[in-house]
């Protein structure tokens, strides 16, 4: 979405410089901050559509910032170093939309921003049918097809796929999915989630080879349903 506003928050001047140039070249309106102390105030003035937020800032807690910024409406993509899986999961549970692990490619960053903007634009729409890549879900009839071939799912498998499809391209943590599909008392039962994801992938693949691979595991974090172009 050309012209969308992106606020980049990172204490690394090189990242601010490279990302800022790339986003500007891609047609985005960009503002950068190297510290966290004025992020909430600046976001209220700049009104970004997307915020790229470093989790580790010298003067602020990135997770606390994600929680505060969530209420103002922008999509939040957290930036983290390798080995910070627990922080990424906590940030996602607190309302962040996605994450990128440093170092990341500009192409990957731009793709994640496009997904975040698409999801944000469709967040208020009520769709009787959800589509992601080759997968089509009819919410009214509870029918699912992959490349036009019918996929027979159990009620829990359907609910799991529905939650993933309502957030295409967005990583959903294991705790999020367990709470939404099975209930809050199941948030630590990761084995049942892995089992159902395995079954769901197998059924999608049986209907259309490769459809199951649209459900991607983000190791140590959760799952996302890929769009055909992400």
C-alpha angles and dihedrals in degrees: 000000000000115000095028114142120244125189113201117201116186135128092220109095091201092058092046091051098045096040092044093053093046094049092046090050089051090056101260125137103237135195124178134204127187096196136045102224096089100032098105092045093046093046090056090056101037093040096207122202090210132022121201102204127189109218094212113056125163095234106027144040109248093207092054089049091051089053093050095044094048092074092057092064111244123130109252123212111185121212117213142168124245111279097034096104094132091054091048091052092048092049091050091048088052093056109279112143101213144343140222125203117223127274095044133165121249090233090057091047092051091048092052091049091051090051092048092051093048091049092048092050092052098040094100097041119104106217122189087199129041123200132189118168108310093344120099123184123193104203095193097052097028089232122148129193133184114204086342095307117119118249118203111213135178116240092260093047089051092050091049092051091044092056092048092047093050087060103039113189092004120117113236116199121236091246091052093052095043092050094047099043104030104018137259093287089067099053093113097044097098092157093068091050093051090049094051093045089053091050093046093051091049093052093047091049091049090056096042123004110245097016091108091058089068086078102078127192117226098203114241092001116060143265139303134192110228124226115226092253101038 
